């Protein structure tokens, strides 16, 4: 008899928490995103480890160790080269916010799609009756990927990248328009002096009697 999958309940709790009628600053959303991403990784690592230990009673210990090592290596690589991009896109999205948002905005569309795909994979493996060894491998790999990529949030949070600019700070932001070069400035000043010098001559000519 297939076991009841755990991942849908975890995803459901996260979704309900994100719908709370409160508003958070971009920095708070960043810390929340980091915490949830890391917590999801820790939960999946614990669940995967438990399933690998369960498989140890039916499978050779050497095979279980090889599968566990492969899962950790795959997860770290996936976290650094795939999930890290997802986290970075979410960081860029949060850093662009200028006002407080509801917790549902803790992740963008791509991140929610990743969560949905992981949930669907967990449900499919569980309902299909896949042996604990391989389910544990998948859980450990995804958990390691989430835990590794969650570290991408720490540097922006510590450096203040996710801190929104308010009030006078907004006016202090330097303009992004390209600066005028020195030759162009000199040309502009020359034209202005020429126009200024020609204006009195023109006025005097217009005042002469016909």
Secondary structure by P-SEA (a helix, b strand, c coil): cccccaaaaaaaaaaaaaaccccccaaaaaaaaaaaaaaaaaaaaaaaaaaaaaacccccaaaaaaaaaaaaaaaaaaaaccaaaaaaaaaaaaaaccccccccccccaaaaaaaaaaaaaaaaaaaacccaaaaaaaaaaaaaaaaaaaacaaaaaaaccccccccccccccccccccccaaaaaaaaaaaaaaaaaaaaaaaaaaccc
